[in-house]
Amino acid sequence: MDTFRRLKEFYWPHKRYFFWSLFALLFVTSITVAYPIVLQITIDEVIRKGRMDLVPYLASGFFLLMVIKAFAGYFNQYYGELFGIRSVYSIREALYEKLQFLSFRYYDNARTGDLMSRLTQDVEAFRFFLSFGASQVLNFLLLIGISLSVMFYYSVPLALTTMAFMPFLAIVVYRFDRSVHPAFRHVRKSLAKLNTNIQENVSGINTVKSLSREDFEINKFTTANTDYRERNLFTTDIWARFFPLMELIGQISVVVLLAFGGYLVMNGSMELGQLVAFFSLVWYILGPLMNLGFIINTFSQSKASGERLSQILDQDNEIENPENPVETNDLKGKVVFDNVSLQYTKDDDHAIKNVSFQVEPGSTIGLLGATGSGKTTIPQLLARFYERSEGSITFDDIPIENFALNTLRRNVGFVLQETFLFSSSIKANIAYGNPEAEMDDIIAAAKSAQAHEFIMEMPDGYDTILGERGMGLSGGQKQRIAIARALLINPAVLILDDATSAVDMQTEAKIQKALEHVMEGRTTFIIAHRISSLQHAEEILVMDQGDVVERGTHAELIAKADGAYRRVYDIQYKDRQAVLQTHTG
């Protein structure tokens, strides 16, 4: 029950619906048990004793019971559904909110398909138990309790004989639960893996087709699909072994009771109507006992799903707002890193080691280095996407941990190397970080990013609806919209992470010229592989395996004949000139 205790905060506030459902269920169960009693009176009093005058009263009473049961059944189901739906609404909201605030470190290892499976199928499995399973458990207890009471009233020996078979059923049911719960946990994990394969394949279909890997993807899906099938077949095998056994125990008990009950009627210890009613009540007990497997099945699925939901809810946010956060929109953009290091995990190498620098407001700093050198980590630490391992970082002489996260990230505008656009209009994508922006400001940002012209050529201009992840636009067009989006929030610090890597040299020159105006008075970090993108920076840091191996202006670094920066420069400029001369010659 630990899982249900963990999730109690989400369903317990809606407990009134649950209790109304149970109150209605009490009427449904009580009236159900009344059927055999009416049958016993009919046989013993009306038929055997010839009291036909009781027929209208019995018929009217029975009809009234049916009407009451119908209304009670409606309220039982309605309030049960209401309890489950409102509860999982709260759970789903909490899960989604939790995912918004988990750190980048969590998403580095998370799988999209698995998360989608948890927010949809696992939530629904948990809802089904809240709506129906919990009610069925109480119905099981009420039906057995009331039925046994009436059975003891009719015949103590027969009632005790019935109870003698119940421990055998209980043992089988217990072993069934012990077997089926792990099986359902594996089914859920297998389904999440299958969803992940589908999601990755659909998202990366262009890569799959361009590399002719369709057969590989089909085989990978078949492997995951086969595993899911086998997990389900294994679970089905558990059902197939336990359910017939439970039914066999029930049937044996019925045969024994029929023989014993017939003997009691023949020697006059029991009336015939009582025996008929007793057998009806026996099925009211054995039926729920055999159906207990389905209830446990529902419980086990919801428990397995609840465990997967709790895993997300119990994740450490890692990066939180301080108790008394600094909130301001008047930051100048002074950034200081003092011996900053980062290890993603204790066993990993340092992503960056003892990095120190100071950037004055309005200055531009360039970061150059090979992939994995740590250059992208620096601005990520500034925005607190990750928490540094050592050292200190200040923003306008205030430690970044003192800022409210919203304040900090509103003042750090990112243009990432991998551009993500939402399936909405171009206008909405540009205004995503500043939804209250005026149309004139949106257009001005687009013009600064050299995006206005191609946007106006689109069918509906700024109201053009983009496909998933910006499908329909070229890489350069998507990057320019991302640049406009970053400019529109008017950040104190602008991060350009290979922001012009997907555009041609001519467009890059236009964007850089436009950005010169935008960068005036704004601290800018330029992360690039092209020296042409950062040669005008006041200081350039050359990164290698997390270390700053060189620093200085473009002219100072070029002067170092054996330096890393000079080697990159030679490759990008001198070799190209030599090739051009060869072709010219």
C-alpha positions in Angstrom: 0.0 0.0 0.0 3.0 2.3 0.0 2.2 3.4 -3.5 -1.3 4.4 -2.6 -0.1 6.2 0.5 2.4 8.1 -1.6 -0.3 9.3 -4.0 -2.9 9.9 -1.3 -2.5 13.7 -1.6 -4.0 13.6 -5.1 -7.1 11.4 -4.5 -7.9 12.0 -0.8 -9.2 15.7 -1.4 -11.9 14.1 -3.6 -12.9 11.5 -1.0 -16.5 12.8 -0.7 -17.2 11.4 -4.2 -15.7 8.1 -3.1 -17.8 7.9 0.1 -21.0 8.8 -1.8 -20.2 6.0 -4.3 -19.7 3.6 -1.4 -23.0 4.7 0.3 -24.8 3.9 -3.0 -22.9 0.6 -3.2 -24.2 -0.3 0.2 -27.8 -0.2 -1.1 -26.9 -2.1 -4.3 -25.2 -4.9 -2.3 -27.9 -5.1 0.4 -30.7 -5.4 -2.2 -28.7 -8.0 -4.1 -28.6 -10.2 -1.0 -32.3 -9.6 -0.6 -33.1 -11.6 -3.7 -32.5 -15.1 -2.2 -34.6 -14.0 0.9 -37.5 -13.1 -1.4 -37.0 -16.4 -3.2 -37.0 -18.3 0.1 -40.3 -16.6 1.3 -41.9 -17.4 -2.1 -41.0 -21.1 -1.9 -41.7 -21.8 1.8 -44.6 -19.4 2.5 -46.4 -19.0 -0.9 -45.9 -22.2 -2.8 -45.5 -24.8 0.0 -48.1 -23.3 2.3 -50.4 -22.0 -0.4 -50.5 -18.3 0.9 -51.2 -16.7 -2.5 -52.4 -13.5 -0.8 -48.7 -12.7 -0.3 -47.9 -12.6 -4.0 -49.0 -8.9 -4.6 -47.0 -7.7 -1.6 -43.9 -9.7 -2.7 -44.2 -8.5 -6.3 -44.6 -4.9 -5.2 -41.8 -5.1 -2.7 -39.5 -6.7 -5.3 -40.3 -4.1 -7.9 -39.6 -1.3 -5.4 -36.2 -2.9 -4.5 -35.4 -3.0 -8.2 -36.1 0.7 -8.6 -34.0 1.6 -5.6 -31.2 -0.6 -6.8 -31.3 1.0 -10.3 -30.9 4.5 -8.7 -28.3 3.4 -6.3 -26.3 1.7 -9.2 -26.4 5.0 -11.1 -25.0 7.0 -8.2 -22.5 4.3 -7.4 -21.0 4.4 -10.9 -21.3 8.1 -11.4 -19.6 9.1 -8.2 -17.0 6.4 -8.6 -16.1 7.7 -12.1 -16.1 11.3 -10.7 -13.7 10.2 -8.0 -11.3 8.6 -10.4 -11.4 11.3 -13.1 -10.9 14.2 -10.6 -8.1 12.4 -8.9 -6.1 11.6 -12.0 -6.6 15.1 -13.2 -4.7 16.3 -10.2 -2.0 13.6 -10.7 -1.6 14.4 -14.4 -1.3 18.1 -13.5 1.3 17.4 -10.8 3.3 15.1 -13.2 3.4 17.7 -16.0 4.3 20.5 -13.6 7.0 18.3 -12.1 8.5 17.6 -15.6 8.6 21.4 -16.3 10.9 22.0 -13.3 13.2 18.9 -13.5 16.8 19.8 -14.4 18.5 19.1 -17.6 20.4 16.3 -15.8 17.2 14.3 -15.6 16.3 14.8 -19.2 19.8 13.7 -20.3 18.8 10.1 -19.3 15.0 10.2 -19.8 13.3 8.7 -22.8 10.4 10.6 -24.4 8.3 7.5 -25.2 8.6 6.3 -21.6 7.5 9.7 -20.2 4.6 9.8 -22.6 3.6 6.3 -21.5 3.6 7.3 -17.8 1.5 10.4 -18.4 -1.1 8.5 -20.4 -1.4 4.8 -20.0 -0.1 4.6 -16.4 -2.3 7.4 -15.3 -5.3 5.7 -16.9 -4.5 2.4 -15.3 -4.4 4.1 -11.9 -7.7 5.9 -12.6 -9.4 2.7 -13.5 -8.7 1.2 -10.1 -9.8 4.4 -8.3 -13.1 4.5 -10.3 -13.9 0.8 -10.2 -11.3 -1.3 -8.4 -11.6 0.2 -5.0 -15.4 0.1 -5.1 -15.2 -3.6 -6.2 -13.0 -4.4 -3.2 -15.7 -3.0 -0.8 -18.4 -4.7 -2.7 -16.5 -8.0 -2.3 -16.3 -7.4 1.5 -19.9 -6.3 1.9 -21.3 -9.1 -0.3 -19.4 -11.8 1.6 -20.1 -10.3 5.0 -23.9 -9.8 4.5 -24.2 -13.2 2.7 -22.4 -15.1 5.5 -24.7 -13.4 8.1 -27.8 -14.6 6.3 -26.3 -18.1 5.7 -25.6 -18.5 9.4 -29.2 -17.5 10.1 -30.4 -20.2 7.8 -28.0 -23.0 8.7 -24.9 -22.9 10.9 -23.5 -26.3 9.7 -23.8 -25.4 6.1 -22.3 -21.9 6.7 -19.3 -23.5 8.5 -18.9 -26.0 5.6 -18.9 -23.1 3.2 -16.2 -21.2 5.2 -14.1 -24.4 5.3 -13.4 -23.9 1.5 -12.5 -20.2 1.8 -8.9 -20.6 3.0 -8.1 -22.7 0.0 -9.4 -20.0 -2.3 -7.6 -17.4 -0.3 -4.3 -19.2 -0.7 -4.7 -19.5 -4.4 -5.7 -15.8 -4.7 -2.6 -14.8 -2.6 -0.3 -16.7 -4.8 -1.9 -15.3 -7.9 -1.2 -11.7 -6.6 2.4 -12.6 -5.8 2.9 -13.8 -9.4 0.8 -11.3 -11.4 2.2 -8.0 -9.9 5.8 -8.4 -11.1 4.4 -9.6 -14.4 2.4 -6.4 -14.9 5.4 -4.3 -13.8 7.4 -5.9 -16.7 4.5 -5.4 -19.1 4.4 -1.7 -18.3 8.2 -1.3 -18.8 8.0 -3.2 -22.0 5.2 -1.1 -23.3 7.2 2.1 -22.4 10.2 0.8 -24.4 7.9 0.0 -27.4 6.5 3.6 -27.3 10.0 5.0 -27.1 11.0 3.1 -30.2 8.0 4.4 -32.1 8.5 8.0 -30.9 12.2 8.0 -31.9 11.5 6.4 -35.2 8.8 8.9 -36.2 10.9 11.9 -34.9 14.0 10.7 -36.8 12.3 9.4 -39.9 14.4 11.7 -42.2 17.6 10.2 -40.7 16.3 6.7 -41.1 15.5 7.1 -44.7 18.6 9.1 -45.6 20.8 6.3 -44.3 18.5 3.5 -45.6 18.0 2.0 -42.1 14.4 1.1 -42.5 15.2 -2.6 -42.1 17.2 -2.0 -39.0 14.3 0.1 -37.5 11.8 -2.6 -38.4 14.0 -5.3 -36.7 14.4 -3.1 -33.6 10.7 -2.5 -33.4 10.0 -6.2 -33.9 12.4 -7.0 -31.0 10.6 -4.6 -28.7 7.2 -5.8 -30.0 8.1 -9.4 -29.4 9.2 -8.6 -25.9 5.9 -6.9 -25.2 4.1 -9.9 -26.7 6.0 -12.4 -24.6 5.4 -10.3 -21.4 1.7 -10.4 -22.1 1.7 -14.1 -22.9 3.6 -14.8 -19.6 0.9 -12.8 -17.7 -1.8 -14.6 -19.6 -0.2 -17.9 -18.6 -0.5 -16.9 -14.9 -4.2 -16.2 -15.4 -4.7 -19.5 -17.3 -3.1 -21.4 -14.4 -4.8 -19.8 -11.5 -8.4 -19.0 -12.6 -9.4 -22.5 -13.5 -8.0 -23.6 -10.1 -10.1 -21.1 -8.3 -13.2 -22.1 -10.2 -12.5 -25.8 -9.5 -12.4 -25.1 -5.7 -15.7 -23.3 -6.0 -17.3 -26.1 -7.9 -16.2 -28.7 -5.4 -17.6 -26.7 -2.6 -20.9 -26.4 -4.4 -21.1 -30.2 -4.9 -20.3 -30.8 -1.2 -22.9 -28.2 -0.1 -25.6 -29.7 -2.4 -25.1 -33.1 -0.9 -25.0 -31.9 2.7 -27.9 -29.5 2.2 -30.0 -32.1 0.5 -29.5 -34.4 3.5 -30.5 -31.6 5.9 -33.8 -31.0 4.0 -34.6 -34.7 3.9 -34.2 -35.1 7.7 -36.3 -32.0 8.3 -33.4 -29.8 9.7 -33.9 -27.3 6.9 -36.7 -26.0 4.7 -36.5 -26.4 0.9 -36.7 -22.6 0.3 -33.9 -22.0 2.8 -31.7 -24.5 0.9 -32.5 -22.7 -2.5 -31.8 -19.3 -0.9 -28.6 -20.7 0.7 -27.3 -21.9 -2.7 -27.9 -18.5 -4.2 -26.0 -16.9 -1.3 -23.1 -19.5 -1.8 -22.6 -18.1 -5.3 -22.7 -14.6 -3.9 -19.6 -15.7 -1.9 -17.9 -18.0 -4.4 -18.5 -15.6 -7.3 -16.7 -12.7 -5.7 -13.9 -15.0 -4.4 -13.3 -16.3 -7.9 -13.7 -12.7 -9.3 -11.1 -11.6 -6.7 -8.5 -12.5 -9.2 -9.8 -9.8 -11.6 -9.9 -7.3 -8.7 -6.3 -8.2 -7.8 -5.4 -7.9 -11.5 -6.8 -4.3 -11.5 -5.1 -3.6 -8.2 -1.7 -5.0 -9.5 -1.9 -2.9 -12.7 -2.7 0.2 -10.8 0.0 -0.5 -8.2 2.6 -1.0 -11.0 1.5 2.2 -12.7 1.4 4.1 -9.4 5.1 3.1 -8.8 6.1 4.5 -12.2 4.2 7.7 -11.5 5.8 8.0 -8.1 9.2 7.7 -9.6 8.7 11.0 -11.4 7.0 12.7 -8.5 9.8 11.7 -6.2 12.6 13.0 -8.4 14.7 15.6 -6.8 14.2 18.9 -8.6 17.9 19.6 -7.9 17.6 23.3 -8.9 15.2 25.3 -6.8 14.3 28.9 -6.1 15.9 30.4 -3.0 13.7 31.3 0.0 14.0 35.1 -0.6 14.7 35.3 -4.4 16.1 38.4 -6.1 13.5 39.5 -8.7 14.5 42.4 -11.1 14.3 43.3 -14.7 17.2 45.9 -14.4 20.2 43.7 -14.9 23.3 45.1 -16.7 25.0 41.9 -17.7 28.2 41.6 -15.7 29.1 37.9 -15.5 32.0 36.5 -13.3 33.0 32.8 -13.2 35.5 32.1 -10.4 37.1 28.6 -10.5 34.0 26.9 -11.7 34.0 23.2 -12.3 31.2 20.7 -13.2 30.9 17.0 -13.0 27.6 15.5 -14.2 28.1 12.5 -11.9 30.8 11.5 -9.5 32.2 8.9 -11.8 32.3 11.2 -14.9 35.2 13.3 -16.0 34.9 17.1 -15.5 32.8 18.8 -18.1 34.7 22.0 -17.2 37.6 22.5 -14.7 38.5 25.6 -12.8 37.2 28.1 -15.4 37.5 31.7 -14.4 36.7 34.9 -16.4 34.9 38.2 -16.1 32.7 39.8 -18.7 31.8 43.5 -18.3 28.3 44.7 -19.3 27.9 45.1 -23.0 31.0 43.0 -23.8 31.2 40.1 -26.1 33.0 36.9 -25.2 33.7 34.1 -27.7 34.0 30.4 -26.9 35.8 28.1 -29.3 36.5 24.4 -29.0 35.9 21.0 -30.4 32.7 19.1 -29.6 32.7 18.0 -26.0 35.3 20.7 -25.0 32.8 22.3 -22.5 32.1 25.5 -24.3 28.3 25.0 -24.2 28.4 24.1 -20.5 29.4 27.6 -19.5 26.2 29.4 -20.5 24.1 26.5 -19.3 25.7 27.0 -15.8 24.9 30.7 -16.0 21.2 30.0 -16.5 21.3 27.2 -13.9 20.3 24.5 -16.2 22.9 22.5 -14.3 24.3 23.2 -10.8 28.1 23.7 -10.8 30.2 21.3 -8.6 32.7 23.9 -7.5 33.4 27.6 -7.6 31.1 30.6 -7.8 29.1 32.4 -10.5 27.8 36.0 -10.1 25.5 38.0 -12.3 25.8 41.8 -11.7 27.8 40.9 -8.5 24.9 38.8 -7.2 25.4 35.0 -6.8 23.1 33.3 -9.4 21.6 31.1 -6.6 20.0 34.2 -5.1 18.0 35.0 -8.2 14.5 33.6 -8.8 14.8 31.2 -11.7 12.3 33.1 -13.8 14.3 36.3 -13.3 17.6 34.7 -14.2 16.4 32.9 -17.3 14.4 35.9 -18.5 17.7 37.8 -18.6 19.6 35.1 -20.4 18.4 34.7 -24.0 19.4 31.4 -25.7 19.7 30.6 -29.4 20.6 27.0 -29.3 22.4 24.9 -31.9 19.5 22.5 -32.2 16.5 24.8 -32.9 13.1 23.7 -31.6 9.9 25.3 -32.9 6.4 24.5 -31.8 3.5 23.4 -34.0 1.9 26.8 -33.9 2.1 30.1 -35.9 5.4 31.8 -36.7 4.2 34.8 -34.7 3.5 32.6 -31.6 6.9 30.9 -31.9 8.7 34.3 -32.0 6.6 35.6 -29.1 6.9 32.4 -27.1 9.2 34.0 -24.4 7.2 37.2 -24.4 3.6 36.5 -25.3 2.5 40.0 -24.5 4.7 41.5 -27.2 3.2 43.9 -29.7 3.2 42.9 -33.4 5.6 45.8 -34.2 8.1 44.4 -31.7 7.8 40.9 -33.2 8.4 42.2 -36.7 11.4 44.2 -35.5 12.9 41.1 -33.9 12.4 39.1 -37.1 14.0 41.9 -39.1 17.0 41.9 -36.8 17.4 38.1 -37.3 17.0 38.5 -41.1 13.8 36.5 -40.9 11.2 39.0 -42.0 11.6 38.6 -45.8 11.1 34.8 -45.9 8.3 35.0 -43.4 6.4 37.5 -45.6 6.8 35.0 -48.5 5.0 32.3 -46.5 1.3 31.7 -47.4 -0.1 33.5 -44.3 3.0 35.5 -43.3 3.4 35.6 -39.5 0.2 33.6 -39.1 1.6 30.6 -41.0 1.2 27.5 -39.0 4.3 25.4 -38.8 4.5 21.6 -38.8 5.9 19.5 -36.0 9.3 20.8 -34.9 9.2 23.5 -37.6 8.7 21.1 -40.5 8.4 23.0 -43.7 11.3 25.4 -42.9 14.9 25.0 -43.7 17.5 24.7 -41.0 18.6 28.3 -41.6 15.0 29.6 -41.5 14.4 27.8 -38.2 17.5 29.3 -36.7 16.6 32.8 -37.7 13.2 32.5 -36.1 15.0 31.2 -32.9 17.2 34.2 -33.0 14.2 36.5 -33.3 12.6 34.7 -30.3 15.6 35.3 -28.1 15.9 38.9 -29.1 12.2 39.6 -28.3 12.7 38.9 -24.6 15.3 41.7 -24.6 17.8 39.8 -22.3 20.7 41.3 -20.5 22.9 38.4 -21.7 22.5 36.8 -25.2 23.8 33.3 -25.8 24.5 32.4 -29.4 25.3 28.7 -29.5 26.4 28.1 -33.1 23.4 30.2 -34.0 24.5 30.6 -37.6 25.8 27.1 -38.2 22.8 26.2 -40.4 23.0 29.2 -42.7 25.1 30.0 -45.7 28.0 32.4 -45.5 26.1 35.2 -47.2 23.1 34.9 -44.7 25.6 34.5 -41.9 27.2 37.9 -42.8 23.8 39.5 -42.9 22.8 38.1 -39.6 26.0 39.1 -38.0 25.7 42.7 -39.3 22.2 42.9 -37.9 23.3 41.4 -34.6 26.0 44.1 -34.2 23.2 46.6 -33.5 21.4 44.2 -31.3 24.5 43.3 -29.3 25.3 46.9 -28.5 25.0 47.4 -24.7 24.2 43.7 -24.2 26.6 41.1 -22.9 26.9 38.4 -25.5 28.4 34.9 -25.5 29.2 33.5 -29.0 29.8 29.8 -29.1 31.0 28.8 -32.6 33.2 26.7 -34.7 33.7 29.4 -37.3 36.3 32.0 -36.4 34.5 34.5 -38.5 31.6 34.4 -36.0 33.7 35.4 -33.0 36.8 37.2 -34.2 35.3 40.6 -33.1 34.8 39.5 -29.5 36.6 41.4 -26.7 37.9 38.1 -25.4 38.0 34.6 -26.8 38.3 31.5 -24.7 39.6 28.4 -26.4 38.4 25.2 -24.7 39.8 21.7 -24.7 38.5 18.8 -22.6 37.0 21.2 -20.1 40.0 23.4 -19.7 40.6 27.0 -21.0 43.8 26.4 -22.9 44.1 29.8 -24.5 42.5 33.2 -24.1 42.8 36.6 -25.6 41.6 38.8 -28.6 41.6 37.5 -32.1 44.8 39.4 -32.9 46.6 38.1 -29.8 45.6 34.5 -30.5 46.5 34.6 -34.2 50.0 35.8 -33.1 50.7 32.5 -31.3 52.1 30.4 -34.1 51.7 27.1 -32.3 48.5 27.9 -30.5 45.2 25.9 -30.8 43.3 29.0 -32.1 45.9 29.6 -34.8 45.6 26.0 -36.0 41.9 26.4 -36.4 42.4 29.7 -38.2 44.9 28.1 -40.6 42.5 25.3 -41.4 39.6 27.6 -42.0 41.4 30.4 -43.9 44.8 29.5 -45.2 43.9 26.1 -46.5 40.9 27.5 -48.2 43.0 30.2 -49.9 45.4 27.6 -51.1 42.6 25.6 -52.6 41.2 28.7 -54.3 44.6 29.5 -55.7 45.0 26.0 -57.0 41.6 26.2 -58.8 42.5 29.7 -60.1 45.8 28.5 -61.4 
